[in-house]
Amino acid sequence: MKKLIRDNVLKIEHYQPGLPLEVLKKELDLGREICKLASNENPLGPSPLAIDAVKKSLEDGHLYPDNSCIFLRDRIADHLGISPKTLCIGNGTTELIFLMGVAFLDPGDTFIISESSFIMA
C-alpha cells in the first residue's frame, strides 16, 4: 500500500483530538461545568439560526435542490446591480474551473495556467 501513497502524505502527522467532554469530566472527577477548548470546539454550541436552517433542510430533504441557484443568483445580482445571467455559481473554485474547461475547451486545445494553481487545473 505504501507504494500507492506519496511520501509527503505518509509523513503527515495524525491529528490527535482531545478527549470527549464526558470522558474528561469522568477522568478528572469534575462534577461542575467545564469549558473545553483543546479540540477547537465551540463551547456555545451551534447558532439557533443554524439549527433552524438544518431543521428546514430536513423538511425539504426529499426534494432536489435548486441546481441553477435561481434565488441565490437573483439576490447576488440585486446586491451587485447586475444581471443574474452574468453569474456562474458553483461548489467552489475547483468546480468552476472544471465547468469553464467543459464549456470552452475541446480535446487537444492548449491553455495556460499558473504553476501555483488549483487541484483541477
C-alpha positions as a Python dict, from the first residue, in 0.01 Angstrom:
ca = {
    (1, 'M'): (0, 0, 0),
    (2, 'K'): (285, 242, 74),
    (3, 'K'): (387, 246, -292),
    (4, 'L'): (48, 392, -384),
    (5, 'I'): (66, 683, -139),
    (6, 'R'): (312, 969, -187),
    (7, 'D'): (589, 1002, 74),
    (8, 'N'): (490, 1355, 177),
    (9, 'V'): (136, 1232, 250),
    (10, 'L'): (267, 943, 461),
    (11, 'K'): (474, 1190, 668),
    (12, 'I'): (172, 1396, 775),
    (13, 'E'): (121, 1356, 1150),
    (14, 'H'): (-216, 1218, 1256),
    (15, 'Y'): (-440, 1473, 1430),
    (16, 'Q'): (-498, 1373, 1790),
    (17, 'P'): (-816, 1538, 1918),
    (18, 'G'): (-876, 1600, 2287),
    (19, 'L'): (-1087, 1361, 2490),
    (20, 'P'): (-1465, 1388, 2464),
    (21, 'L'): (-1606, 1621, 2729),
    (22, 'E'): (-1786, 1347, 2925),
    (23, 'V'): (-1471, 1129, 2936),
    (24, 'L'): (-1264, 1425, 3051),
    (25, 'K'): (-1511, 1510, 3329),
    (26, 'K'): (-1511, 1148, 3449),
    (27, 'E'): (-1130, 1106, 3435),
    (28, 'L'): (-1067, 1430, 3622),
    (29, 'D'): (-1363, 1376, 3857),
    (30, 'L'): (-1514, 1711, 3760),
    (31, 'G'): (-1877, 1737, 3857),
    (32, 'R'): (-1903, 2101, 3761),
    (33, 'E'): (-1944, 2251, 3417),
    (34, 'I'): (-1616, 2298, 3234),
    (35, 'C'): (-1527, 2479, 2913),
    (36, 'K'): (-1312, 2254, 2693),
    (37, 'L'): (-1110, 2441, 2430),
    (38, 'A'): (-847, 2176, 2344),
    (39, 'S'): (-1019, 2043, 2031),
    (40, 'N'): (-1121, 2381, 1889),
    (41, 'E'): (-1484, 2310, 1973),
    (42, 'N'): (-1730, 2593, 2022),
    (43, 'P'): (-1839, 2589, 2388),
    (44, 'L'): (-2152, 2789, 2295),
    (45, 'G'): (-2282, 2524, 2056),
    (46, 'P'): (-2441, 2590, 1719),
    (47, 'S'): (-2626, 2911, 1643),
    (48, 'P'): (-3005, 2887, 1687),
    (49, 'L'): (-3031, 3019, 1329),
    (50, 'A'): (-2813, 2729, 1208),
    (51, 'I'): (-3030, 2479, 1396),
    (52, 'D'): (-3344, 2626, 1236),
    (53, 'A'): (-3182, 2610, 890),
    (54, 'V'): (-3090, 2243, 940),
    (55, 'K'): (-3444, 2160, 1056),
    (56, 'K'): (-3587, 2335, 750),
    (57, 'S'): (-3347, 2148, 520),
    (58, 'L'): (-3464, 1816, 670),
    (59, 'E'): (-3825, 1906, 590),
    (60, 'D'): (-3726, 1956, 224),
    (61, 'G'): (-3478, 1667, 213),
    (62, 'H'): (-3690, 1466, -30),
    (63, 'L'): (-3672, 1742, -294),
    (64, 'Y'): (-3392, 1806, -543),
    (65, 'P'): (-3202, 2125, -463),
    (66, 'D'): (-3212, 2428, -693),
    (67, 'N'): (-2908, 2330, -901),
    (68, 'S'): (-2925, 2651, -1105),
    (69, 'C'): (-2926, 2862, -786),
    (70, 'I'): (-3203, 3088, -916),
    (71, 'F'): (-3275, 3258, -582),
    (72, 'L'): (-2908, 3294, -486),
    (73, 'R'): (-2819, 3439, -828),
    (74, 'D'): (-3110, 3685, -806),
    (75, 'R'): (-3003, 3803, -458),
    (76, 'I'): (-2637, 3842, -559),
    (77, 'A'): (-2733, 4018, -883),
    (78, 'D'): (-2962, 4258, -695),
    (79, 'H'): (-2686, 4332, -444),
    (80, 'L'): (-2429, 4398, -720),
    (81, 'G'): (-2669, 4572, -958),
    (82, 'I'): (-2602, 4328, -1244),
    (83, 'S'): (-2797, 4072, -1444),
    (84, 'P'): (-2828, 3723, -1290),
    (85, 'K'): (-2734, 3585, -1634),
    (86, 'T'): (-2379, 3712, -1580),
    (87, 'L'): (-2325, 3495, -1271),
    (88, 'C'): (-2197, 3139, -1256),
    (89, 'I'): (-2246, 2969, -920),
    (90, 'G'): (-2052, 2657, -823),
    (91, 'N'): (-1935, 2445, -531),
    (92, 'G'): (-1601, 2621, -505),
    (93, 'T'): (-1335, 2742, -745),
    (94, 'T'): (-1229, 2392, -846),
    (95, 'E'): (-1575, 2314, -982),
    (96, 'L'): (-1595, 2650, -1161),
    (97, 'I'): (-1258, 2594, -1331),
    (98, 'F'): (-1374, 2246, -1437),
    (99, 'L'): (-1703, 2384, -1574),
    (100, 'M'): (-1521, 2652, -1773),
    (101, 'G'): (-1298, 2385, -1924),
    (102, 'V'): (-1600, 2173, -2017),
    (103, 'A'): (-1772, 2475, -2173),
    (104, 'F'): (-1482, 2629, -2364),
    (105, 'L'): (-1210, 2368, -2429),
    (106, 'D'): (-1208, 2095, -2692),
    (107, 'P'): (-986, 1785, -2672),
    (108, 'G'): (-637, 1885, -2785),
    (109, 'D'): (-680, 2257, -2706),
    (110, 'T'): (-389, 2431, -2537),
    (111, 'F'): (-441, 2655, -2236),
    (112, 'I'): (-217, 2836, -1991),
    (113, 'I'): (-246, 2825, -1612),
    (114, 'S'): (-32, 2941, -1324),
    (115, 'E'): (206, 2685, -1174),
    (116, 'S'): (62, 2761, -831),
    (117, 'S'): (-297, 2683, -914),
    (118, 'F'): (-596, 2478, -813),
    (119, 'I'): (-602, 2098, -798),
    (120, 'M'): (-825, 2062, -1107),
    (121, 'A'): (-607, 2280, -1328),
}
